[in-house]
Amino acid sequence: MKRKTKRIICIALIYTLFCLVAILMINYVDIGTEAEPVAELEESTEQESELVEEPVIKVVTPGTGHVVCIDAGHQQRADMKKEPIGPGASKKKARVDGGTTGKYTGITEFQLDLEIALKVQKELEDRGYTVVMTRTTNDVNISNSERSIIANEAKAEAFVRIHADGSDDTKVHGASTVCQTKDNPYNGELYESSRKLSDCVLDGVVASAGCKKRQVIEVDSMSGINWSKVPTTIIEVGYLSNKDEEAKLITDAYQQLLAKGIADGLDNYFK
């Protein structure tokens, strides 16, 4: 009888031990199964973080007319990390530098560019254009190539980049525009249209603002031009190193004349 009781107890102990092992195995599998979604979530979060940094259209104002992308040059904080100057290029430049600063008033170029760009936006909206803005605030981080990609993705018919100049020679003043050369290895096929856009915008600004007409500069080292798949120009509205010109550039009235001139230039370009 005692031997039978011992046997029953042993069987019960073995059964209990088996149950404990089974429970532990189930928990182990559950823990492993739950860990996988966490890893997937972390990977997904990283992918979403990367997507957030991709160029996106900041502001689009639908209109009935042509699609124009306006870029206020530079930004509040420079990003000196390097990017290729064009698709597939081995040569690299800073993603976006800080721009120049007013020698006499201390105004930053990124702020001046934005003030003018917003006035251009309004002027174009009033004329029925569909306007795409690469930025409407200074607190962004958008590289020069990414600004071009915004214009590309918007299928803009013209991309106007607004900048101001600076020089060690304080006597230098006036406006100029910039486009690629006809031999540009990245988008040379756009030379004729970009040159026409540059001529039209420069002539419009000079006629409206009464500033000195300097020249259309052709170069192939500008990332914001080389990455563009649409006609592009950079308008240098004046020199922040010239006392008289800087004094004009910071006023709303003169900025409005510049905005009107850019819009007039676009009107002529699309004729």
C-alpha positions as CSV (number, residue, x, y, z in Angstrom):
1,M,0.0,0.0,0.0
2,K,2.8,2.3,1.0
3,R,4.7,1.5,-2.2
4,K,1.5,2.2,-4.3
5,T,1.2,5.6,-2.6
6,K,4.8,6.5,-3.3
7,R,4.3,5.6,-6.9
8,I,1.2,7.9,-7.2
9,I,3.2,10.7,-5.5
10,C,6.1,10.2,-8.0
11,I,3.7,10.3,-10.9
12,A,2.1,13.4,-9.6
13,L,5.4,15.1,-9.2
14,I,6.5,14.2,-12.7
15,Y,3.2,15.5,-14.1
16,T,3.6,18.7,-12.2
17,L,7.2,19.1,-13.4
18,F,6.1,18.5,-16.9
19,C,3.3,21.1,-16.6
20,L,5.8,23.7,-15.3
21,V,8.2,23.0,-18.2
22,A,5.3,23.3,-20.6
23,I,4.2,26.7,-19.1
24,L,7.8,28.0,-19.3
25,M,8.1,27.0,-22.9
26,I,4.8,28.7,-23.8
27,N,6.0,31.9,-22.0
28,Y,9.3,31.8,-23.9
29,V,7.5,31.5,-27.2
30,D,5.1,34.4,-26.3
31,I,8.0,36.6,-25.3
32,G,9.8,35.9,-28.6
33,T,6.7,36.5,-30.5
34,E,6.1,39.9,-28.9
35,A,9.6,41.0,-29.5
36,E,9.3,40.8,-33.2
37,P,6.6,43.5,-33.5
38,V,8.7,45.8,-31.3
39,A,11.6,45.4,-33.7
40,E,9.3,46.0,-36.7
41,L,7.9,49.1,-34.9
42,E,11.4,50.5,-34.3
43,E,12.3,49.8,-38.0
44,S,9.0,51.5,-39.1
45,T,9.7,54.5,-36.9
46,E,13.2,54.8,-38.4
47,Q,11.7,54.6,-41.9
48,E,9.1,57.2,-41.0
49,S,11.8,59.5,-39.6
50,E,13.7,59.2,-42.9
51,L,10.6,59.9,-44.8
52,V,9.9,63.1,-42.8
53,E,13.3,64.4,-44.0
54,E,12.5,63.8,-47.6
55,P,11.6,66.9,-49.6
56,V,7.9,67.8,-49.4
57,I,6.0,70.6,-51.0
58,K,5.7,73.2,-48.1
59,V,2.9,75.4,-49.4
60,V,0.8,75.2,-52.6
61,T,-1.6,77.9,-53.6
62,P,-3.8,76.5,-56.4
63,G,-4.5,78.9,-59.2
64,T,-5.7,78.8,-62.8
65,G,-2.4,79.8,-64.3
66,H,1.1,78.4,-64.6
67,V,2.8,76.5,-61.8
68,V,5.7,78.4,-60.3
69,C,8.0,77.4,-57.4
70,I,9.5,80.1,-55.3
71,D,12.5,79.4,-53.0
72,A,13.6,81.8,-50.3
73,G,17.3,81.2,-50.2
74,H,19.2,79.8,-47.1
75,Q,17.6,79.2,-43.7
76,Q,18.0,80.1,-40.0
77,R,20.7,77.5,-39.3
78,A,23.3,76.4,-41.9
79,D,23.7,72.7,-42.6
80,M,27.3,72.2,-43.6
81,K,27.1,68.5,-44.2
82,K,28.0,67.7,-47.8
83,E,25.8,66.7,-50.7
84,P,26.6,66.1,-54.4
85,I,26.4,69.2,-56.5
86,G,24.3,67.2,-59.1
87,P,22.9,63.7,-59.7
88,G,25.7,61.2,-59.6
89,A,28.3,63.9,-59.0
90,S,31.5,63.0,-57.0
91,K,32.0,66.7,-56.1
92,K,30.2,67.8,-53.0
93,K,29.2,71.1,-51.4
94,A,27.5,72.1,-48.2
95,R,23.8,71.2,-48.1
96,V,22.9,74.8,-47.4
97,D,25.1,77.6,-46.0
98,G,24.0,80.6,-43.9
99,G,24.1,83.3,-46.5
100,T,25.4,86.8,-46.1
101,T,24.5,89.5,-43.5
102,G,23.8,93.2,-43.9
103,K,26.9,95.2,-43.3
104,Y,25.0,98.2,-41.9
105,T,21.7,96.9,-40.5
106,G,22.7,93.4,-39.6
107,I,19.7,91.9,-41.4
108,T,20.3,88.2,-42.3
109,E,20.0,87.1,-45.9
110,F,17.7,84.2,-45.0
111,Q,15.3,86.7,-43.4
112,L,15.4,89.1,-46.3
113,D,15.0,86.3,-48.8
114,L,11.9,85.1,-47.0
115,E,10.3,88.6,-46.7
116,I,10.7,89.1,-50.5
117,A,9.6,85.5,-51.3
118,L,6.3,85.9,-49.4
119,K,5.6,89.1,-51.3
120,V,6.3,87.3,-54.6
121,Q,3.9,84.6,-53.5
122,K,1.2,87.1,-52.9
123,E,1.8,89.0,-56.1
124,L,1.7,85.7,-58.1
125,E,-1.4,84.5,-56.4
126,D,-3.1,87.8,-57.3
127,R,-2.2,87.1,-60.9
128,G,-3.7,83.6,-60.8
129,Y,-0.5,81.5,-60.7
130,T,-0.3,78.2,-58.9
131,V,2.4,79.0,-56.4
132,V,4.6,76.4,-54.6
133,M,6.8,77.6,-51.8
134,T,9.8,75.6,-50.6
135,R,9.6,77.3,-47.2
136,T,7.5,79.9,-45.5
137,T,9.5,80.0,-42.2
138,N,13.2,80.3,-41.4
139,D,13.3,77.4,-39.0
140,V,13.7,74.6,-41.6
141,N,16.4,72.3,-42.8
142,I,16.1,71.9,-46.6
143,S,19.2,71.4,-48.7
144,N,19.7,73.1,-52.0
145,S,19.1,69.8,-53.9
146,E,16.0,69.1,-51.9
147,R,14.6,72.5,-52.8
148,S,15.1,71.6,-56.5
149,I,13.4,68.3,-55.9
150,I,10.4,70.2,-54.4
151,A,10.1,72.1,-57.7
152,N,10.5,68.9,-59.7
153,E,7.9,67.0,-57.8
154,A,5.5,69.9,-58.1
155,K,6.0,69.8,-61.9
156,A,6.8,73.6,-61.8
157,E,7.1,75.4,-65.1
158,A,9.6,77.8,-63.6
159,F,11.7,77.7,-60.4
160,V,12.8,81.1,-59.0
161,R,15.3,81.2,-56.2
162,I,15.6,84.4,-54.3
163,H,19.0,85.5,-52.9
164,A,21.0,88.6,-52.0
165,D,24.6,89.4,-52.7
166,G,27.6,90.5,-50.7
167,S,31.0,91.9,-51.6
168,D,34.2,93.1,-50.0
169,D,33.9,96.1,-52.3
170,T,31.1,98.2,-50.7
171,K,30.7,100.2,-53.9
172,V,29.3,97.2,-55.8
173,H,25.5,97.2,-56.2
174,G,22.7,96.0,-58.5
175,A,20.8,92.9,-59.4
176,S,21.9,89.8,-61.4
177,T,20.5,86.3,-62.2
178,V,22.2,82.9,-62.4
179,C,21.6,79.9,-64.5
180,Q,23.5,76.9,-65.9
181,T,25.6,76.8,-69.0
182,K,24.6,75.1,-72.2
183,D,27.2,72.4,-71.4
184,N,25.9,71.6,-68.0
185,P,26.3,67.8,-67.5
186,Y,23.2,67.5,-65.3
187,N,20.5,69.5,-67.1
188,G,22.1,71.2,-70.1
189,E,19.0,70.6,-72.1
190,L,17.3,73.2,-69.9
191,Y,19.8,75.9,-70.7
192,E,17.7,77.8,-73.3
193,S,14.6,78.0,-71.1
194,S,16.6,78.8,-67.9
195,R,18.5,81.5,-69.7
196,K,15.2,83.0,-71.0
197,L,13.8,82.9,-67.5
198,S,16.9,84.5,-66.1
199,D,16.7,87.3,-68.7
200,C,13.0,87.9,-68.1
201,V,13.3,88.0,-64.3
202,L,16.3,90.3,-64.3
203,D,14.7,92.7,-66.8
204,G,11.5,92.7,-64.7
205,V,13.3,93.5,-61.5
206,V,15.4,96.2,-63.0
207,A,12.4,97.9,-64.6
208,S,10.3,97.7,-61.5
209,A,12.8,98.5,-58.8
210,G,15.1,100.9,-60.8
211,C,18.2,99.1,-59.6
212,K,21.4,98.6,-61.7
213,K,21.3,95.8,-64.1
214,R,24.4,93.7,-63.7
215,Q,24.4,90.4,-65.7
216,V,23.2,86.9,-66.2
217,I,25.8,84.6,-64.7
218,E,26.2,81.1,-66.2
219,V,27.8,78.5,-63.9
220,D,27.6,74.7,-63.3
221,S,28.5,74.6,-59.7
222,M,25.2,75.4,-58.1
223,S,23.5,72.4,-56.5
224,G,20.1,74.2,-56.5
225,I,20.3,74.5,-60.3
226,N,22.0,71.2,-61.1
227,W,19.4,69.1,-59.4
228,S,16.5,70.9,-61.2
229,K,14.5,69.2,-63.9
230,V,12.6,72.5,-64.6
231,P,13.8,75.9,-65.9
232,T,15.5,77.6,-63.0
233,T,17.0,81.0,-62.1
234,I,18.6,82.5,-59.1
235,I,17.8,86.2,-58.7
236,E,20.4,88.2,-56.6
237,V,18.2,91.1,-55.7
238,G,21.1,93.4,-54.5
239,Y,24.1,93.8,-52.3
240,L,23.8,93.8,-48.5
241,S,27.3,95.1,-48.5
242,N,26.3,98.4,-50.1
243,K,25.0,101.0,-47.7
244,D,22.4,102.6,-50.0
245,E,21.2,99.3,-51.5
246,E,20.9,97.6,-48.1
247,A,18.8,100.5,-46.8
248,K,16.4,100.0,-49.7
249,L,16.3,96.2,-49.5
250,I,15.1,96.2,-45.9
251,T,12.0,98.3,-46.7
252,D,8.6,96.8,-47.5
253,A,8.1,99.3,-50.3
254,Y,11.3,98.3,-52.1
255,Q,10.7,94.6,-51.5
256,Q,7.2,95.0,-53.1
257,L,8.9,96.6,-56.2
258,L,11.2,93.6,-56.4
259,A,8.3,91.2,-56.0
260,K,6.4,93.0,-58.8
261,G,9.4,92.9,-61.0
262,I,9.8,89.1,-60.5
263,A,6.2,88.6,-61.3
264,D,6.4,90.8,-64.3
265,G,9.4,88.8,-65.5
266,L,7.4,85.6,-65.1
267,D,4.6,87.1,-67.1
268,N,7.0,87.9,-69.9
269,Y,8.6,84.5,-69.7
270,F,5.3,82.7,-70.3
271,K,4.2,84.9,-73.1
